[in-house]
Amino acid sequence: MSMTDWFNLIIAIGTVSLAVVASVYVRLKAKIDTKTAAGKAFDVVGKLAVWAVNEAEHSQDGGAAKREFAAKLISDQLKAKGITGIDEKMVYGAVETAWKEAIENVK
């Protein structure tokens, strides 16, 4: 395997793992220990994702543009709250999970 193949594999595994983390949040959000710093950050990202997805739904943009809009909203809010250490992949995973949950709630 070339270096590019390894890099793509690592990115794919990272993306899937972040989507799993976001999915776990959605299912266990009532049980997350918000007394720890990690629990608080995880809770904030999940709540921001749900909010950002709702806001993006009201924009005039299409699919990918809505995802970018929601991700930027989350990133801006995390910076405003002084929360660091949340990477772009986790934000996108949270957006995707919140979008899936929103779609399921509509059905």
Contacts in CASP RR format, 6 or more apart in sequence:
PFRMAT RR
TARGET T0000
AUTHOR 0000-0000-0000
METHOD contacts of the structure
MODEL  1
MSMTDWFNLIIAIGTVSLAVVASVYVRLKAKIDTKTAAGKAFDVVGKLAV
WAVNEAEHSQDGGAAKREFAAKLISDQLKAKGITGIDEKMVYGAVETAWK
EAIENVK
1 9 0 8 1.000
14 89 0 8 1.000
15 89 0 8 1.000
15 92 0 8 1.000
15 93 0 8 1.000
18 89 0 8 1.000
18 90 0 8 1.000
18 92 0 8 1.000
18 93 0 8 1.000
19 93 0 8 1.000
19 96 0 8 1.000
19 97 0 8 1.000
21 42 0 8 1.000
21 90 0 8 1.000
21 93 0 8 1.000
22 46 0 8 1.000
22 49 0 8 1.000
22 90 0 8 1.000
22 93 0 8 1.000
22 94 0 8 1.000
22 96 0 8 1.000
22 97 0 8 1.000
22 98 0 8 1.000
23 97 0 8 1.000
25 32 0 8 1.000
25 42 0 8 1.000
25 43 0 8 1.000
25 45 0 8 1.000
25 46 0 8 1.000
25 94 0 8 1.000
25 97 0 8 1.000
26 46 0 8 1.000
26 97 0 8 1.000
26 98 0 8 1.000
26 101 0 8 1.000
29 43 0 8 1.000
29 46 0 8 1.000
32 39 0 8 1.000
32 42 0 8 1.000
32 43 0 8 1.000
33 39 0 8 1.000
34 40 0 8 1.000
34 43 0 8 1.000
41 83 0 8 1.000
41 85 0 8 1.000
41 86 0 8 1.000
44 78 0 8 1.000
44 81 0 8 1.000
44 83 0 8 1.000
45 74 0 8 1.000
45 78 0 8 1.000
45 83 0 8 1.000
45 86 0 8 1.000
45 90 0 8 1.000
45 91 0 8 1.000
45 94 0 8 1.000
46 94 0 8 1.000
46 98 0 8 1.000
48 73 0 8 1.000
48 74 0 8 1.000
48 77 0 8 1.000
48 78 0 8 1.000
48 94 0 8 1.000
49 70 0 8 1.000
49 74 0 8 1.000
49 91 0 8 1.000
49 93 0 8 1.000
49 94 0 8 1.000
49 95 0 8 1.000
49 97 0 8 1.000
49 98 0 8 1.000
50 98 0 8 1.000
50 101 0 8 1.000
50 102 0 8 1.000
51 73 0 8 1.000
52 69 0 8 1.000
52 70 0 8 1.000
52 71 0 8 1.000
52 73 0 8 1.000
52 74 0 8 1.000
52 77 0 8 1.000
52 95 0 8 1.000
52 98 0 8 1.000
53 70 0 8 1.000
53 95 0 8 1.000
53 98 0 8 1.000
53 99 0 8 1.000
53 102 0 8 1.000
54 102 0 8 1.000
55 69 0 8 1.000
55 70 0 8 1.000
55 73 0 8 1.000
56 66 0 8 1.000
56 67 0 8 1.000
56 69 0 8 1.000
56 70 0 8 1.000
56 73 0 8 1.000
57 66 0 8 1.000
57 102 0 8 1.000
59 65 0 8 1.000
59 66 0 8 1.000
59 69 0 8 1.000
61 69 0 8 1.000
67 92 0 8 1.000
67 95 0 8 1.000
67 96 0 8 1.000
67 99 0 8 1.000
70 95 0 8 1.000
70 98 0 8 1.000
70 99 0 8 1.000
71 88 0 8 1.000
71 91 0 8 1.000
71 92 0 8 1.000
71 95 0 8 1.000
74 91 0 8 1.000
74 94 0 8 1.000
74 95 0 8 1.000
75 88 0 8 1.000
75 91 0 8 1.000
78 84 0 8 1.000
78 86 0 8 1.000
78 91 0 8 1.000
END
